[in-house]
Structures are given as structure tokens and as C-alpha cells.
Amino acid sequence: MTANANRPGARRPEDITRLFVERTNAADIDGMLDLYEPGAVMAFPPGQLTVGHAAIRALFEQMIASRPALKPEEPLQTLAVGDIALTATRASDEAGARAQVVRRQADGTWKRVLDRPDFRA
């Protein structure tokens, strides 16, 4: 999937988390999924891996059904080298922290490749 005019992609690695919060609160599952590469891996639910768009979509559909109201979280410093970056936020809930590896796409936008939304020690 690529970003469209109605749903712009992340221009910087740091944009992905903000866009994810906005799209989740809008119940925009396609928009949420558009922030992930087709073969992305999510370490969620805790102790499990969710791999690829189809499985991630199913997870998002369950998530949206519960009507979450996400709030922006404090970003930590982004680490980047070339077309790969590590982004993270301090979690405002019991998750501890959230971390993602993102990759620059051919169109210049960034998408998640690896996502660990629940990083407990």
C-alpha cells in the first residue's frame, strides 16, 4: 500500500506514531495499516508475533472494535542510519515503552517494519 492524497504518508520517522494515534482514534484501519510494510512483524499480543498485512489488519479490527482513545506519547530520540530508523516513545500506560524499526520507502515516506508496542522489562 502507498499513501494517497487523502492519507499522506509519514515524511519523517517520528511522524508514524502521531499518524498511528490519529488514525486509530478515527477508526481508520486502512490508514493504520498503510503505516506498515506488507511483511511487517508486530510483537503483539504480548508473547506472540503478528506477521503481515492480513494478520495485522485482523488485530487492528479487534482493537478498533473496543473503541480505544489513544493519546500522543512522549517520543524518545530517533536513531537513524540511511533508510532505517528506530523510533520509540515512553508509554503512558503499563506497557513501559514502545519501539519500532521503520524503513524509508521509494516515495520518501517511512513505514514500520518491526513494531513492539508493549515493551515491559
N, C-alpha and C positions, 0 to 999 in steps of 0.2 A: 504494500500500500504506500502511496505517496500522499503528501499533504495536498490539499486542494485550496482554492481561493477562499472558501468558506471556513476552512480549518487550517490555518497556516501551521507549518512545522516549527520545531524548536530551532532557532537560529544560533543559540549558544547551548552548551551542555546544561547550564544552570536553568534554562527555560523549561526543561522537561518536567521537573517536579511541579512547577507552578501550573503548567498546562494540564498535567495529570489531575491536580486538585480541581481546577476549573471544570474540566470535562467530566470528572466523577460527580461533582456537585450538580452538573447539568444533565446527568444520566446519559451522557453521550458515549456509549460503548464503542462505537466505531472510532470516535476521536481518541478514546483511551488506547485502543488497540493500535491506532496509527502511530503511537509513540514507541512502538516495539518493532524490531526486525522480525520477519516471518519465522525464523528459527530461534527466537529469544527463549531464554530459560529464566523462570521465576522460582525462587526458593520459597514457595508458599503453596498451600498451607504449611505451617511450621513442621519441619521434618520430612517434607515432600518436595518434589520438583514438578513444576508445571511447564511443559515444553511446547512451543509452537503456538501460532495464532489461534488454532481451533480450541486448544485446551485453555489458553489464556482467556479467550472470549467467554468460554463456559464459566470460568472463575469470575470474570467481571459481571456476567449476567447474574450470578448468585449474589455478588457483592451489591450491585445496584438494587436488587430486589429488597435488600434490607434498608434502603434509603439512607446511606451514610451521608454525613455532613462533615466533609474534611476541611481542615483549616491549614493554611500555609505554615510550614515549619522552618526553623532557622537553618539556612544552608551552611554547610561546612566548606572549607576551601576545596575547590575543584583541582584535581591533579590531571594534567593532560600531557600527552606526547603524541604528536602527529594527529592522526584521525581517531585516537582512542582517548577517552577521559573517564575518570572515576568521580562520581558525584555522590554526596551524602548529605543527610540532614539529621539534626537532633530530633528524635521522635517526641511528640507532645503526649504520647500515651506510654503504656508499659512496654512497648517494643524496644526501647533503648535507643536504637539508631536505625537509619535506613541507608542502604548503599546501592549504587547502580553503576554498571560499566556501560558507557554509551559509545556509539561509533558515528563519525561523520558520514553522511550519505553522499552520493554523486551530485545531488542537487544542493549540497551545502548544509542541509538540515541534519539534526542529530536524532538518533533513535537508541532506545535501550536494547542491549544485547543480553546483559545479565542483570537481574533485579533481586535484591534481597530486602524486602520491605519490613522484615521483622528480625532485627539483629540483637538478640539477647546474649549476654555473656554466660 
